Amino acid sequence: MELDLVTLILGGTVLALATGLGLLLRSHRRLAVDCQRLEGELERVGQDLAGLCKSSVGAGDHLMQLEYRVRRLTERQDQAELRGAGDRPYSHAIQRVQQGASAETLIEECGLTRGEAELILMLHGGLAEASPDIAPRRRA
């Protein structure tokens, strides 16, 4: 009877071990499948990240080019404004002289000095309209 009891205990233990081993193998297979799936997802995420890095570098380069162009355009606009602001009173004064304005009118309307107004009159409106004291002297 003792032998039957030992055999029964050993048989139960072997059965329990076999069942446990079966459960472990099943769990191992499930974990292996999950691991392969996660490795695939990790690979895709890595590829997505690499693509994002490449595109961000391209976007950064494009942004730098745009900033450079904006800076150049701003500089050109500033230069044009400076040139335009410097020429504007003279351009307007020349127009006014061609319309028959006097030196006094140029001084009042364009904010020119007397010398500037008389010079513009001499260059663009004829000598007769400039003040008599700056008219050129004739040699005898």
Beta strands, then each sheet from edge to edge (+ up, - down):
end
